[in-house]
């Protein structure tokens, strides 16, 4: 483990050993559409919300709760869940906003951004973490469960490791810093874009200082570099971060006793 910088150190995985065939397949097919379905998810507050569920072919390596950005469980987030299913994991993406408004899928424009900010503020992080726990329980038969989250979801993923004990990967979580003093109950990995004006270098450094045992990676990219729609997408950074993320889950879910 340790703190790695993409520009200075290059790829962490894989150097002296060959890349597993399943990992190569997942990277090559990350944009393909898997057979997923929308299900009902019971939550701790006695309210049922929707969730997108994608299952792998054959026995799962484990389960992953996929935590959305502020735009809802839209086509992009369903593709993300499909990609993890293709990599061998049962993936579930809870529709957090169903607590407030059913079927929210926002556009990546000024109006969508403004509405998304309103919804996450009204929802709150505590309720989101409760929903992650419910989603993890729903797919518990898959084996060990972890989480991955993006933007707002990156902070929910952080909290899932801190409070729920779920191994988690946090992509560019801009709300992370206030929680870095909490003791983690599970391993964490962080991905940040070096061109992200909303998460300046000093905020990234806080992660390295407060959680030195966790992996923190930066990339020559902007915020939301993993989102494969829009100008912020950076293919090289997204692929490398995805490879590292799959390797993280391989260690902590698939091969963990």
C-alpha positions in Angstrom: 0.0 0.0 0.0 1.0 3.6 0.1 0.4 6.9 -1.7 1.0 6.8 -5.4 1.1 9.5 -8.0 0.2 8.5 -11.6 2.4 11.1 -13.3 5.5 10.3 -11.1 5.3 6.6 -10.6 3.2 5.3 -13.5 0.9 2.3 -13.2 1.0 0.3 -10.0 -0.6 -2.7 -11.6 0.6 -4.8 -13.4 4.4 -4.9 -13.8 6.2 -8.1 -13.2 3.2 -10.4 -13.4 0.7 -11.0 -16.1 -2.8 -9.4 -15.9 -5.5 -12.0 -15.1 -7.7 -12.9 -18.0 -10.9 -11.9 -16.2 -9.4 -8.4 -15.6 -8.4 -8.0 -19.2 -11.9 -9.0 -20.3 -13.5 -6.6 -17.9 -11.4 -3.6 -19.1 -12.1 -4.5 -22.7 -15.8 -4.9 -22.2 -16.5 -2.2 -19.6 -18.9 -0.3 -22.0 -20.9 -3.4 -23.0 -24.5 -3.8 -21.7 -25.1 -6.7 -19.3 -28.4 -8.1 -18.4 -29.5 -6.0 -15.4 -32.8 -5.4 -13.8 -34.5 -2.9 -11.5 -35.6 -4.3 -8.1 -37.2 -3.1 -5.0 -34.9 -2.6 -2.0 -36.2 -2.5 1.6 -34.5 0.1 3.7 -34.1 0.6 7.4 -36.6 3.4 7.4 -39.5 1.1 6.3 -39.5 2.7 2.8 -38.9 0.7 -0.3 -36.6 2.3 -3.0 -35.5 1.1 -6.3 -32.1 -0.4 -7.2 -30.4 -1.5 -10.3 -29.1 -5.1 -10.0 -26.5 -6.7 -12.4 -25.4 -10.2 -11.9 -22.4 -12.0 -13.4 -22.4 -15.2 -15.3 -21.6 -18.1 -12.9 -20.6 -17.8 -9.3 -19.9 -14.2 -8.2 -16.5 -13.2 -6.8 -18.3 -11.0 -4.3 -20.7 -8.1 -4.3 -20.3 -4.4 -4.9 -22.6 -1.5 -4.0 -22.3 1.1 -6.7 -22.9 4.6 -5.4 -24.1 7.2 -7.8 -23.0 10.8 -8.5 -25.6 13.5 -7.8 -27.4 12.7 -11.1 -29.2 9.6 -10.0 -29.0 6.0 -11.2 -28.9 7.0 -14.9 -27.7 5.2 -18.0 -24.1 5.8 -17.1 -24.4 4.4 -13.6 -26.2 1.4 -14.9 -23.2 0.8 -17.3 -20.8 1.1 -14.4 -22.8 -1.6 -12.5 -22.8 -3.8 -15.6 -19.1 -3.4 -15.9 -18.5 -4.8 -12.4 -20.9 -7.7 -13.2 -18.9 -8.5 -16.3 -15.8 -8.5 -14.0 -17.5 -11.3 -12.0 -19.2 -9.3 -9.2 -22.9 -9.0 -8.3 -23.4 -5.2 -8.5 -26.3 -3.2 -7.0 -26.9 0.6 -7.5 -29.4 1.9 -4.9 -31.7 4.7 -6.2 -31.2 6.9 -3.1 -33.3 9.7 -4.5 -36.4 7.5 -4.4 -36.8 8.6 -0.8 -37.6 12.1 -2.2 -38.7 11.6 -5.8 -39.1 8.4 -7.8 -37.0 7.7 -10.9 -34.6 10.6 -10.9 -32.2 10.7 -13.8 -30.7 14.1 -14.2 -28.9 15.6 -17.2 -25.3 16.8 -17.0 -26.1 20.4 -17.4 -26.5 23.4 -15.1 -30.1 22.6 -14.2 -29.3 18.9 -13.5 -26.3 19.9 -11.4 -28.4 22.4 -9.4 -31.2 19.9 -8.8 -28.7 17.1 -7.9 -27.2 19.3 -5.2 -30.6 20.1 -3.8 -31.5 16.4 -3.6 -28.3 15.2 -1.9 -28.6 18.0 0.6 -32.1 17.0 1.4 -31.3 13.3 1.5 -28.3 13.6 3.8 -25.3 11.3 4.1 -26.6 9.3 7.1 -29.6 8.1 5.2 -27.4 7.2 2.2 -25.1 5.1 4.4 -28.2 3.3 5.8 -29.3 2.5 2.2 -25.8 1.2 1.4 -26.1 -1.2 4.4 -29.5 -2.3 3.1 -28.1 -2.9 -0.4 -25.1 -4.8 1.0 -27.5 -7.1 2.9 -29.6 -7.6 -0.2 -26.7 -9.1 -2.1 -25.0 -10.8 0.8 -25.3 -14.2 -0.8 -22.6 -13.1 -3.3 -19.9 -13.3 -0.7 -17.9 -10.4 0.7 -19.3 -7.0 -0.1 -17.6 -3.7 -0.9 -18.6 -0.4 -2.3 -17.5 2.0 -5.0 -18.7 5.6 -5.3 -18.3 8.6 -7.5 -18.3 12.3 -6.6 -21.0 12.6 -3.9 -21.0 8.8 -3.9 -17.3 8.9 -3.3 -17.9 10.3 0.1 -20.7 7.8 0.8 -18.2 5.1 -0.1 -15.7 6.5 2.3 -18.3 6.5 5.1 -19.2 2.9 4.2 -15.7 1.9 5.0 -15.5 4.0 8.1 -18.9 3.1 9.6 -20.0 -0.2 7.9 -16.7 -2.0 7.6 -17.1 -2.4 3.8 -13.9 -2.3 1.7 -14.5 0.8 -0.5 -13.1 2.7 -3.4 -13.8 6.5 -3.5 -13.6 8.4 -6.7 -13.1 12.2 -6.4 -15.2 12.6 -3.2 -15.3 16.3 -2.6 -17.0 16.0 0.8 -14.4 13.6 2.3 -12.2 15.8 4.4 -14.5 16.4 7.4 -14.6 12.6 8.0 -10.9 11.7 7.6 -10.4 11.7 11.3 -12.7 8.7 11.8 -11.0 5.3 12.2 -11.6 3.1 9.2 -13.1 -0.3 9.8 -12.1 -1.6 6.3 -9.6 -0.9 3.5 -10.0 2.2 1.3 -8.7 3.4 -2.1 -9.0 6.9 -3.4 -8.8 8.3 -7.0 -8.5 12.0 -7.7 -8.0 14.2 -10.8 -5.1 16.6 -10.7 -7.1 19.1 -12.7 -10.1 19.0 -10.4 -10.6 22.6 -9.2 -13.1 21.4 -6.6 -10.6 19.1 -4.9 -7.3 21.0 -4.8 -3.9 19.3 -4.0 -4.1 20.3 -0.3 -7.3 18.4 0.1 -5.8 15.3 -1.6 -2.8 15.6 0.7 -5.1 15.5 3.7 -6.1 12.0 2.7 -2.5 11.0 2.7 -1.8 12.6 6.0 -4.9 11.4 7.8 -5.1 7.9 6.3 -1.5 7.0 5.5 -2.3 3.3 5.4 -4.6 3.7 2.5 -3.9 4.0 -1.2 -4.3 7.5 -2.7 -3.9 7.9 -6.5 -3.9 11.0 -8.7 -4.3 11.3 -12.4 -3.7 14.0 -15.1 -7.4 14.5 -15.4 -10.4 16.6 -14.3 -13.3 15.8 -11.9 -15.5 13.0 -13.1 -12.8 11.6 -15.3 -14.5 8.2 -15.1 -17.8 9.3 -16.5 -17.7 8.2 -20.2 -20.0 11.0 -21.3 -19.0 14.6 -21.6 -15.8 16.5 -21.9 -14.4 15.5 -18.5 -13.9 11.9 -19.5 -10.3 10.9 -19.6 -10.0 7.4 -21.1 -6.4 6.6 -20.0 -7.0 7.7 -16.5 -10.4 6.0 -16.3 -8.9 2.7 -17.5 -6.0 2.8 -15.1 -8.2 3.7 -12.1 -10.6 0.9 -13.1 -7.8 -1.6 -13.2 -6.6 -0.5 -9.8 -10.2 -0.7 -8.5 -10.7 -4.2 -9.8 -7.3 -5.3 -8.3 -8.5 -3.8 -4.9 -11.7 -5.8 -5.0 -9.8 -8.9 -6.1 -7.6 -8.6 -3.0 -10.3 -7.6 -0.5 -13.4 -9.4 -1.7 -12.6 -12.2 -4.2 -9.5 -13.6 -2.5 -10.2 -12.6 1.1 -10.8 -15.3 3.6 
